[in-house]
Amino acid sequence: MDTPDVGIPEQLARRMSMAEQHEYLRTKLTRRRALTAAGAFAGGGLLAGCASGPKSPARVSTPRAGSATGQVHGSAVTPFGRHLAFGADPKTQMRISWQVPLAVRKPYVRVGLTPWGLSRRIEAEVRDLHTPGLTGQRFALDQYYLHAALDNLRPGTTYYYGVGHEGFDPASRERHSTVGSFRTAPARPEKFVFTAFGDQGVTPDALANDKVLLGRHPAFHLHAGDICYADSVGLGAKSDIYDPSAWDLFLRQTESVARSVPWMVTTGNHDMEAWYSPNGYGGQSARWSLPDNGFDARRAPGVYSFTYGNVGIVALDANDVSYEIPANKGYTDGRQTAWLDRRLGELRGSVDFVVVFFHHCAYSTSTHASDGGVRDAWLPLFAKHQVDLVINGHNHVYERTDAVKDGRVGRPVPVGASTDPTRDGIVYVTAGGAGKSLYRFPAGVKDSYEGKTTRHEPVRTFHWTKARQQQHDTVEWSRVRYTGYSFLSVEAETGAAPTLKVSALAQDGRRIDYFEVRRGA
């Protein structure tokens, strides 16, 4: 029997938002669910795939009748892909997430103050995703993600935990090697380190970066979107290819760090998956448990904030404002930007520093360059509330600006310099060298970084306009550039002169950039 084509016609797809793609796929494919139930494949797809039938993609579930648990004992099902995330209050809340290859019964987490004293038991929630097969692309796949919410924890305390289910007890002697640990935020601010990057994927270079990152002993890690590249294209075109099994590989790869370091993610253009929900974030909601204090945690799981010590962190979804890739542009109807204004105002009076991270670049000269939508929507708010540091991904390089004020250089910030956001403007960092294939800078523009600085010269680049056109610019603000795998490491100091000591480290551990942020210096 010929496989029916249920994709979106290319001419139509170009005009459709994420929500429209989702509705089209669901409506058309639901009509064919009888064929799907009989084993037929659904052909075609758009922006992270399509699927068959009206099944809810992310929900609390129990094993279905006739599922694998009826044939395989729980002792034979090994959890993997453990990853932590803070709740809204990092002092008292932690979220533990993991994956199992088959449906299991009665999943849970054991927690205690010693590895052999896992006395507290917390029931876990199951969120399952079903992705159907596409002809020539993939087989159908069921994935099971489990999540446990730990509340009322003690600040500044190391906890040990193990994940399990019926037939697999992490407290048993034979499972002792699966026990992990984490530490809650301190009750009062003290010196700490956090790390950040974007655009990781599943590669040997991503794994190498993780190993160096872990050596920094970060209190948490920020991932600025384009997490695993299950959607390898991310343009909203008919040619987009989606492989959900990439998430299995990614979570296995990342577990060496994320099982002990809270892994705080937001969404990039490669993280929109049209089948799972109207805005493409149903998959994200199934795989991650993040703080639910954004404007709408259900619709926008990558928008939230938290405070750790003397630093307030704000995560944003730049797909909402992007001029370059508008598949999700405007999906929050301005609610995210209004929330951002309120939240920055609340944080500004309660912490020493405010750090914002999101995917698309406000200032970069590499392949995607700068997104005018980000600039128009959010830069006035960053200036109004004197944000101290902005971290982006999207461009697969390391690039750092001078302090930018009113779109121009407010103060040069060469390697090793200090800057004051209250006077000079804001430093923007593109940290997109996490592991995916690297980009380049414009022709003739050389790398310039610690130990290999070049003469500072203007760079010819562009920014994306509302008409989705490239407006060419010649800019002075590109200060540090490095074409290599790297990540950001930030040390926050408290006391009479609070300081953010910002470093960039190459994959081999070499420092390639360093500067300090001091307010009122």
ROPA-259838 format. One line per field, with one value per residue (C-alpha): chain; x, y, z; residue number from 1. Coordinates in steps of 0.1 Angstrom, whole numbers, plus 5000, padded with zeros to 4 digits. Layout:
REM residues N
c (A ...);
X (X ...);
Y (Y ...);
Z (Z ...);
k (NUM ...);
END
This chain:
REM residues 521
c (A A A A A A A A A A A A A A A A A A A A A A A A A A A A A A A A A A A A A A A A A A A A A A A A A A A A A A A A A A A A A A A A A A A A A A A A A A A A A A A A A A A A A A A A A A A A A A A A A A A A A A A A A A A A A A A A A A A A A A A A A A A A A A A A A A A A A A A A A A A A A A A A A A A A A A A A A A A A A A A A A A A A A A A A A A A A A A A A A A A A A A A A A A A A A A A A A A A A A A A A A A A A A A A A A A A A A A A A A A A A A A A A A A A A A A A A A A A A A A A A A A A A A A A A A A A A A A A A A A A A A A A A A A A A A A A A A A A A A A A A A A A A A A A A A A A A A A A A A A A A A A A A A A A A A A A A A A A A A A A A A A A A A A A A A A A A A A A A A A A A A A A A A A A A A A A A A A A A A A A A A A A A A A A A A A A A A A A A A A A A A A A A A A A A A A A A A A A A A A A A A A A A A A A A A A A A A A A A A A A A A A A A A A A A A A A A A A A A A A A A A A A A A A A A A A A A A A A A A A A A A A A A A A A A A A A A A A A A A A A A A A A A A A A A A A A A A A A A A A A A A A A A A A A A A A A A A A A A A A A A A);
X (5000 5013 5022 4998 5015 5002 5029 5023 5026 5058 5040 5015 5042 5061 5031 5022 5030 5039 5003 4990 5014 5004 4966 4971 4991 4967 4936 4949 4966 4937 4916 4941 4945 4927 4955 4980 4965 4968 5005 5007 5033 5024 5046 5059 5064 5074 5096 5103 5078 5042 5024 4993 4961 4950 4970 4980 5019 5028 5007 5007 5002 5002 5014 4989 4974 4998 5027 5063 5060 5036 5064 5096 5102 5110 5145 5154 5145 5174 5168 5191 5194 5192 5190 5184 5168 5159 5124 5114 5135 5169 5174 5145 5134 5150 5134 5148 5141 5151 5141 5133 5133 5100 5069 5074 5052 5052 5083 5098 5129 5146 5164 5185 5214 5238 5243 5231 5203 5178 5148 5125 5105 5088 5064 5073 5052 5054 5052 5052 5057 5046 5062 5050 5072 5079 5087 5124 5131 5124 5105 5077 5090 5075 5095 5089 5101 5098 5099 5099 5095 5115 5103 5110 5147 5173 5194 5231 5227 5241 5214 5218 5192 5184 5157 5137 5105 5088 5115 5144 5152 5182 5186 5195 5231 5233 5220 5242 5263 5233 5230 5237 5239 5231 5235 5208 5215 5229 5206 5228 5248 5283 5309 5299 5304 5279 5285 5267 5266 5242 5240 5253 5240 5253 5290 5324 5331 5300 5311 5346 5331 5310 5340 5359 5327 5323 5358 5346 5323 5294 5264 5242 5245 5226 5218 5208 5188 5193 5197 5201 5191 5165 5152 5183 5171 5150 5137 5100 5104 5090 5126 5131 5140 5132 5146 5133 5158 5184 5170 5178 5214 5216 5203 5228 5256 5246 5240 5276 5271 5233 5229 5246 5245 5211 5208 5187 5176 5156 5144 5161 5148 5158 5137 5103 5086 5053 5034 5035 5017 5005 5037 5060 5069 5050 5082 5101 5075 5077 5114 5122 5109 5118 5107 5070 5072 5072 5042 5027 5047 5025 5028 5063 5084 5116 5106 5113 5136 5154 5178 5210 5230 5234 5225 5191 5188 5161 5154 5136 5122 5135 5114 5086 5103 5127 5126 5150 5129 5093 5076 5066 5068 5042 5028 5027 5008 5033 5028 5064 5078 5054 5064 5101 5096 5079 5105 5135 5121 5115 5150 5168 5160 5168 5201 5235 5235 5209 5218 5195 5199 5181 5189 5190 5217 5212 5248 5269 5287 5288 5265 5231 5244 5220 5183 5165 5134 5153 5167 5134 5115 5139 5170 5150 5140 5176 5187 5159 5167 5205 5209 5245 5251 5233 5242 5231 5238 5226 5259 5283 5313 5324 5320 5319 5310 5323 5298 5269 5248 5221 5233 5269 5300 5294 5329 5356 5361 5393 5404 5410 5391 5362 5329 5301 5266 5252 5276 5289 5261 5257 5281 5266 5282 5275 5285 5274 5304 5290 5295 5276 5296 5313 5305 5329 5331 5327 5354 5386 5376 5401 5397 5409 5411 5433 5468 5461 5445 5445 5441 5406 5389 5353 5334 5310 5280 5241 5210 5176 5148 5110 5107 5130 5157 5194 5203 5240 5260 5296 5300 5327 5314 5328 5357 5365 5361 5370 5362 5364 5345 5341 5318 5313 5323 5311 5323 5300 5316 5297 5308 5316 5325 5303 5318 5310 5342 5334 5357 5355 5372 5382 5376 5411 5406 5426 5411 5403 5385 5382 5364 5347 5314 5312 5283 5291 5328);
Y (5000 5035 5057 5087 5121 5141 5168 5205 5219 5240 5271 5269 5261 5293 5313 5293 5300 5272 5272 5269 5241 5222 5226 5215 5184 5174 5179 5162 5133 5126 5118 5091 5076 5044 5039 5047 5021 4996 5003 5028 5055 5092 5109 5145 5168 5203 5218 5189 5165 5155 5125 5105 5105 5129 5114 5140 5142 5151 5141 5121 5085 5049 5019 5010 4975 4952 4976 4965 4963 4934 4915 4928 4929 4963 4950 4948 4985 5008 5046 5070 5106 5121 5159 5183 5218 5242 5251 5287 5288 5272 5272 5248 5233 5208 5190 5156 5143 5111 5087 5050 5031 5013 5022 5013 5010 5033 5054 5074 5091 5082 5111 5114 5132 5103 5079 5049 5068 5074 5074 5099 5086 5109 5096 5106 5119 5103 5124 5104 5114 5095 5104 5084 5072 5092 5074 5076 5095 5075 5048 5055 5061 5062 5080 5081 5110 5110 5139 5143 5176 5180 5208 5220 5212 5227 5256 5250 5213 5183 5157 5122 5107 5076 5072 5040 5021 4989 4962 4987 5001 5026 5019 4983 4972 4962 4997 5017 5030 5048 5072 5109 5141 5178 5208 5235 5272 5288 5306 5338 5350 5336 5332 5307 5299 5292 5282 5289 5280 5273 5251 5218 5188 5153 5153 5144 5181 5186 5158 5172 5207 5190 5175 5208 5225 5200 5208 5244 5229 5252 5257 5256 5257 5278 5264 5291 5270 5247 5219 5186 5193 5166 5190 5194 5223 5246 5269 5260 5245 5213 5200 5200 5166 5155 5125 5122 5096 5124 5134 5099 5103 5139 5130 5101 5124 5152 5130 5131 5168 5173 5146 5168 5203 5219 5222 5253 5255 5278 5274 5280 5278 5241 5233 5241 5208 5214 5182 5182 5215 5246 5266 5236 5233 5202 5182 5206 5204 5166 5164 5193 5205 5241 5269 5277 5314 5328 5345 5311 5279 5257 5277 5289 5264 5282 5315 5318 5333 5323 5339 5322 5341 5377 5370 5370 5349 5355 5330 5342 5326 5347 5328 5350 5382 5370 5387 5361 5330 5341 5307 5315 5353 5370 5337 5353 5384 5406 5389 5377 5412 5426 5399 5407 5444 5435 5408 5429 5456 5431 5417 5450 5460 5426 5413 5427 5415 5405 5381 5374 5345 5335 5321 5346 5372 5408 5416 5393 5394 5357 5337 5346 5380 5401 5399 5432 5417 5410 5445 5462 5442 5438 5461 5491 5470 5458 5495 5506 5481 5482 5445 5434 5407 5391 5356 5343 5313 5308 5317 5287 5308 5328 5366 5393 5430 5461 5477 5487 5518 5531 5508 5521 5514 5530 5520 5498 5466 5449 5415 5419 5452 5461 5477 5494 5488 5519 5541 5522 5500 5462 5436 5409 5375 5349 5316 5293 5270 5242 5213 5217 5224 5258 5289 5317 5354 5377 5374 5391 5393 5376 5359 5381 5366 5364 5356 5364 5398 5416 5452 5465 5474 5479 5448 5447 5426 5429 5427 5412 5436 5433 5426 5396 5414 5418 5454 5459 5475 5485 5480 5489 5468 5434 5431 5394 5367 5330 5303 5272 5252 5270 5279 5308 5306 5333 5337 5359 5375 5392 5416 5454 5453 5427 5415 5393 5378 5365 5341 5321 5288 5268 5231 5224 5245 5276 5309 5329 5359 5376 5408 5420 5436 5460 5483 5518 5512);
Z (5000 4991 5021 5023 5022 5051 5052 5047 5011 5009 4997 5025 5052 5045 5056 5087 5123 5147 5160 5125 5116 5147 5140 5103 5112 5140 5120 5089 5106 5130 5099 5091 5125 5114 5088 5115 5139 5111 5109 5080 5082 5080 5054 5053 5082 5092 5119 5143 5127 5127 5142 5140 5162 5189 5218 5243 5241 5277 5306 5338 5328 5340 5320 5293 5291 5273 5277 5281 5318 5314 5297 5312 5350 5364 5375 5338 5331 5340 5344 5325 5316 5351 5351 5378 5379 5406 5415 5419 5452 5448 5486 5492 5459 5435 5405 5396 5361 5343 5315 5312 5279 5287 5307 5344 5375 5405 5397 5426 5440 5473 5491 5522 5539 5533 5504 5526 5543 5515 5538 5522 5492 5467 5440 5405 5376 5342 5311 5279 5243 5213 5179 5149 5121 5090 5057 5050 5083 5114 5132 5156 5191 5226 5253 5290 5311 5349 5373 5411 5429 5461 5483 5519 5516 5539 5524 5518 5523 5503 5495 5480 5458 5437 5411 5409 5402 5410 5407 5407 5442 5442 5479 5474 5476 5439 5428 5451 5422 5408 5437 5429 5449 5447 5469 5476 5474 5506 5530 5527 5497 5493 5465 5438 5402 5374 5338 5305 5268 5240 5209 5222 5203 5206 5196 5210 5214 5234 5258 5260 5269 5296 5312 5314 5327 5355 5367 5375 5401 5391 5414 5382 5345 5319 5285 5261 5237 5207 5232 5213 5177 5173 5148 5127 5105 5127 5099 5097 5062 5048 5046 5083 5097 5132 5151 5187 5196 5196 5230 5244 5232 5246 5280 5283 5272 5296 5326 5338 5347 5349 5376 5401 5385 5380 5342 5335 5299 5276 5241 5207 5172 5170 5201 5185 5177 5159 5166 5204 5210 5192 5200 5197 5234 5244 5240 5262 5289 5289 5292 5316 5350 5353 5377 5371 5380 5344 5329 5318 5326 5305 5273 5278 5299 5289 5305 5343 5369 5401 5425 5437 5463 5451 5415 5398 5367 5340 5312 5281 5249 5220 5195 5206 5193 5166 5132 5117 5123 5129 5133 5169 5167 5189 5203 5238 5226 5245 5278 5280 5275 5301 5326 5319 5327 5360 5369 5362 5384 5413 5410 5407 5443 5458 5443 5434 5398 5372 5344 5314 5290 5258 5224 5196 5196 5205 5193 5172 5139 5130 5107 5121 5132 5154 5157 5154 5171 5203 5202 5196 5223 5251 5249 5262 5293 5298 5298 5320 5347 5342 5335 5343 5317 5288 5275 5241 5219 5182 5166 5171 5182 5212 5208 5234 5231 5247 5271 5248 5255 5232 5204 5205 5225 5259 5271 5256 5276 5265 5279 5317 5320 5344 5335 5354 5339 5357 5338 5307 5294 5291 5279 5256 5253 5226 5240 5212 5210 5232 5207 5175 5143 5145 5125 5112 5114 5084 5057 5067 5104 5126 5160 5189 5223 5254 5243 5207 5205 5172 5163 5172 5139 5128 5115 5086 5096 5096 5117 5109 5103 5109 5071 5076 5056 5064 5073 5068 5096 5104 5141 5167 5196 5187 5212 5217 5191 5192 5166 5188 5213 5246 5275 5299 5336 5360 5396 5417 5447 5476 5503 5503 5465 5448 5415 5386 5373 5338 5320 5288 5287 5256 5253 5265 5296 5284 5293 5262 5277 5311 5324 5355 5362 5392 5399 5411 5408);
k (1 2 3 4 5 6 7 8 9 10 11 12 13 14 15 16 17 18 19 20 21 22 23 24 25 26 27 28 29 30 31 32 33 34 35 36 37 38 39 40 41 42 43 44 45 46 47 48 49 50 51 52 53 54 55 56 57 58 59 60 61 62 63 64 65 66 67 68 69 70 71 72 73 74 75 76 77 78 79 80 81 82 83 84 85 86 87 88 89 90 91 92 93 94 95 96 97 98 99 100 101 102 103 104 105 106 107 108 109 110 111 112 113 114 115 116 117 118 119 120 121 122 123 124 125 126 127 128 129 130 131 132 133 134 135 136 137 138 139 140 141 142 143 144 145 146 147 148 149 150 151 152 153 154 155 156 157 158 159 160 161 162 163 164 165 166 167 168 169 170 171 172 173 174 175 176 177 178 179 180 181 182 183 184 185 186 187 188 189 190 191 192 193 194 195 196 197 198 199 200 201 202 203 204 205 206 207 208 209 210 211 212 213 214 215 216 217 218 219 220 221 222 223 224 225 226 227 228 229 230 231 232 233 234 235 236 237 238 239 240 241 242 243 244 245 246 247 248 249 250 251 252 253 254 255 256 257 258 259 260 261 262 263 264 265 266 267 268 269 270 271 272 273 274 275 276 277 278 279 280 281 282 283 284 285 286 287 288 289 290 291 292 293 294 295 296 297 298 299 300 301 302 303 304 305 306 307 308 309 310 311 312 313 314 315 316 317 318 319 320 321 322 323 324 325 326 327 328 329 330 331 332 333 334 335 336 337 338 339 340 341 342 343 344 345 346 347 348 349 350 351 352 353 354 355 356 357 358 359 360 361 362 363 364 365 366 367 368 369 370 371 372 373 374 375 376 377 378 379 380 381 382 383 384 385 386 387 388 389 390 391 392 393 394 395 396 397 398 399 400 401 402 403 404 405 406 407 408 409 410 411 412 413 414 415 416 417 418 419 420 421 422 423 424 425 426 427 428 429 430 431 432 433 434 435 436 437 438 439 440 441 442 443 444 445 446 447 448 449 450 451 452 453 454 455 456 457 458 459 460 461 462 463 464 465 466 467 468 469 470 471 472 473 474 475 476 477 478 479 480 481 482 483 484 485 486 487 488 489 490 491 492 493 494 495 496 497 498 499 500 501 502 503 504 505 506 507 508 509 510 511 512 513 514 515 516 517 518 519 520 521);
END
